[in-house]
Amino acid sequence: MERSCSFDVDITAGNVEAFSELSGDRNPLHTSAEYARNTEYGRPIVHGAFLVGLVSRVLGMHIPGERSVILSLSVRFPKPLFYPARVQVAANLRHFDPERRTGAVHVAISDLARRWTVLESDVLFGLHAVIVESEPRSATPAQPSDESAVRMPPHSVAGTGRSRLLVTGGTGGIGRQLLPELAAIYDVTAVSRKPPSETNAHRAALSHIDLHQVDLEEEGAFERFLEAHDPGGFYGVLHLSVPAMSRAFASDDLPGVRQHLRHAVEVPLLVARWARQSGSTVKRLVLVGSTAGSTRPRPELGAYSIGKAAMEHLVRLLTADLAAQGATVNIVVPSVVPVGLNEGLSERARNTLIGKTATGRLVAPSDIAAVVAFLLSDAASQVNGATIAVDGGSEE
């Protein structure tokens, strides 16, 4: 597998016209010089999706190559690309987990004449398996020749060759984005108070997930669910569930504080107790917190901040609870992610947050997915009791 690649591409008016015809996107900003002359750009610009196609070329032809399957990608376009133009596409492998067959690639596309970047993208990918109908037997089993060889995940579920994860809170916000990516690697059992959203695309993405509608706030409901499931059939747990946020000071919202502490403290404690049973194969517990917890508490979201702060401290305690079985417990702490509760961010609020972030963009679900995938992997066996910020160096 290549670690880096770089190639140049000439983009002509004919290329843009052909893409417009193929995609059906004939927006005059891309195809009409007369229209574009009266915009802030002054001349037509290349479709952003055209440039994303070059990102696909990187994944399919270079890193990782022919076995590539794109799981998710985040993209930003710092500058417009005018045509005709020659661009340079440069990519680097950020990480690769051979056990999970997943990795991440960073891609940048630059306008060589103007010496500015027109696209930056972080891509999470997987490797699809290649089924061989028959092959000669040898006296000595063949060994994988490199890190891209297909390997069986540890603690795999009988009959599937894949490990099973328990996920709490998988149908809203961040979970709605992460579950399909996790399901590409693991067999997933998820619990959520809400059913999947009404969209056909979301239903299809979750169709192969073992989804249980369980209200974590209903007395005894989650406990009954755990009693019905053997921890000997699971490799890890990802805890995402969070109740609705209410805007109030903590002292004015005692019911909300109790509700958030149920999700942030009591549910992980129930999971830990379940995972400690005799015969358990649970080796990973990953919680998802928020920078609104210990690092940047939000007084106007008092109950939410208390719950997330308590969760960070709980992680350090749970490492001792699960130490005897060699399991690790860690928490991922993202800043504002523009999904779920934050989907309604105004453009002004979004730009303000971006301005306070060193990386120049908001955290995307794929950023969280990459860190979660690492913490679930064997490569993270010595990461325990850690609080890992995913905030792009945010000051907010």
C-alpha positions, 0 to 999 in steps of 0.5 A: 500500500502506498504511503503517499502519492502526487499527480498533476491533472489538466482541467479544461472547459471540455472537462467541466462541460462533460461533468455538467452533462454527466451530473446534471449540475448545469449551474451557470456559475460553472458553465456560463462566462456571462453569468459568472462575470457578474458574481464575486468570482468574475469567471466560471469555477470548477464544480466542487464535486469534480474535485471530489472525483479526484479524491476518489481517484486517489483512493481507488488507484493509489491509497489504498488502491483497488480494494478501497471502499470509501466509508466517509469523507469531509471536504472543504474548499478554501479557494475557487478553481478557475479553468483551464487549470493544472492542479496537483493532487497530493495525498498521505496515508494518515493511519491504517489498522490492518486488523480492522482493515480501515484507515484514513487519507488526507488529500489536498488539491492545489492550483499550480498557477495561483499556488493556492489550495482549492480542496482539502479532504480527510477520507475514512476508508475500508478494504473489501475482501476478495473471495477466491473460489479455489486455490491450490493447497500447500503444506504450509499455510500462506502468510499475509505478505503485507499490512493490506492482507485480510485478517480476522478481527479479534474476538470474532463472533462465531459464523461471521468472522467479525467482532460484535459491538454494543452501541448505545444511542445510535439513531440520532446526532453523531450516532446516526453518522457513526453507525453505518461506518462501524457496521462496515467493520463490526457486527453491531447491536444498538439500543436507542429510544428512538427508531431510525429516522423516516428517511429511506437512506437512513433506514437502508444504512441501518438495515443490517444493524441489530437495532433494539428500541430501548428507553434508557430512562425507563426504569429497568428497561436497559437492565432487562436488555443487558440481562438478555444479552451474553457479554461473551458474545461482544468485543466492545461497547461504544456509549453515545446516548445523551438526553435532550439538552435544555437551556437552563442553569443547573440549579434551575434544572434538577430533573435535567441533571438527574436525566443527564447523570443517568445517561452519563454515569449510571448507564456506563456503570451498568455496562461495566457491571455487565461486562465484568461477568464471568465469560465476558469477552468485552475488551473495549469500552469507549465513551463519547463526551464533550468539551462542554464537560470539564474543559469548557463547561456551558453554564446555560447548558448546566445539566448537559455540562455536569453529565459530560464532566462526570463521565470524564472522571468516571472513565478513570474509575472504570479502568480499575473495574475492568482491569482484571479482564484486560479491558480498556476504558477511554473517552473521546471528547469532541467540540461542536459537531454540526449534526443532531442538536447542532444541525441548526447552527446559523452561518454566523455561529458556524463561521465564529466557531471556525474562526476559533479553530486552528484547523480552519473547520468544524469537527466532522463525524468522520473525525470522531469515527477515526478516533473511535476506530483506533480506540477499539483496535488492538493498537490502542491496547495500552491506551487506558483511562484517557480523555482524547480531545477531538476539537481541532485546537478549538478555543471555544 
